[in-house]
Amino acid sequence: MKSITLEDLRHLYNYYSPLKTNRQLIEAYTKISQSNFDPSKDIRDTYNKLIQRGFLNECVIKAAFIETYGFKQSPSRIIAVFELKTGSSRADICMFNNISTVFEIKTEYDTFTRLDRQLSDYKKAYEYLNLIIPKSKLSDALDILDEEIGIITYTTKNKRIFFETHKEPVVNCHIEPSFQLEQLTKKQLESIVNNPHLTKQELITIIRKTYNPTEINRFFIESMKSKYFSKWSYLYANKRKIKPLDYQWFFKNNISIEAVYS
């Protein structure tokens, strides 16, 4: 059996999908690794373990972070959301309880090129902002981040990922109520202003005139919690059945795990 290289792991990750059959995954594994697959093992476990240990990409870090922080509290306490569209950006992980917190991940394979634009969007919507990075990027991050941004670093030990809070975030004072309302659907806005004949922009205008920023922030948080409660609850309830690389997929698609993995 040849040693599996980083490039092999990239190919395995790029091929892997919950929707691939076990047979397809075995065939790809055999071709990429140039070795036979042990039929007594679970091919999906094999992909997950190899990639989690040797190719720490965004999906791997995201799964490890959710296991460390998101799964520690029930959906009645906290709601986590993957890839939440925020302005022109997509937030890697958002968590909502009584506050809103966003986490942007930059792995060793990423650059900080888009970070300014992403943080600019997040500052308009969320109360606390955090950057998750490998410890090797800490010095570079400290050079460019505002004081209010929290920093969480990760390292590996014995093939496990460990997170450490280098700096707690400071409450963000740049939230824009109109921007928060723009992130919501027309139906969500109509739950405040019960008039289906108004356009989304008209609803936003009325809400801005009627409610103060604190009230709009509360409505934004509760709307997000309500919208994603069932999706997060499904993932939380089935976390021991779902493979880590598939957390985000099953969060988006709450369908039968047995049917997908068969």
C-alpha positions, 0 to 999 in steps of 0.5 A, a space after each residue: 500500500 502506498 503512502 497517501 499524500 496530501 494531493 491524494 487527500 484533496 482528490 478524495 475530499 473533492 470526490 466525496 459526497 453523501 450522495 455517492 454510493 458506497 460502491 462509487 466511494 470504494 472505487 474512487 478510494 482504490 483508484 486514488 490510494 492505489 490500494 484495495 479497500 478492506 470490505 470489513 470497514 466502513 468506506 465513509 468512515 475511512 474517507 472521514 478519518 483520512 481527511 480529518 487527520 490529514 487535510 484540515 480544510 474548512 469543512 473539517 475545521 467547521 465540523 470540529 468546531 461544531 462538535 466542540 461548541 455547537 453540540 454542547 448545548 441543546 437547540 433550546 439554548 443555541 441555534 447554529 447555522 452553516 453558510 448563512 448569507 449575509 450581504 455579499 458574503 456567506 458566514 461559515 458559522 453563526 450561532 444564535 441564543 440571546 445574542 448573535 455570534 459569527 465565526 469566519 474560518 481561514 485555514 492554512 490553505 486560505 488567504 486573508 484576501 476577502 476577509 475585510 469585505 466579509 467582516 464589513 458585512 458581518 459588522 452590519 448584522 451580528 453582535 460578536 465577530 470571531 476569526 478561526 485560524 490555525 495558530 501559525 496564522 496568529 501573527 498575521 491576523 493580529 496585524 490586520 484585525 480590529 480590536 473588536 474581532 475575537 480570535 480562536 486558534 486551532 492546533 492538532 494533537 494525537 490526530 485531534 483538533 483543539 481550539 483555544 480562544 486567543 482573544 474574546 470578541 468585543 461587542 460590535 457597535 456597527 450594526 445597521 438595522 436596515 441591513 439586518 432587516 434586508 437579510 430577512 424574507 418578506 414573510 418574516 418582515 410581514 410577521 411584524 407589519 401584517 400587510 402582504 400588499 407592501 413591498 419588502 422595502 416598504 416593510 423595512 421602511 415602516 419597521 425602521 420608523 416604528 422600532 428602535 435598533 435594539 428591538 430590531 436586533 432582537 427581532 433579527 435574532 429571533 427570526 433566525 432562530 425560528 427559521 433554522 430551529 428545525 434544521 439545527 434540531 435535526 442535525 443535533 438529534 442525529 449527530 452520532 449517526 452523521 459523518 462529520 464531513 456531512 454535517 453541513 449537508 444534512 443541516 441543509 437537507 433534513 432527509 433520511 440518514 439511512 437512505 443516504 448512507 445505504 
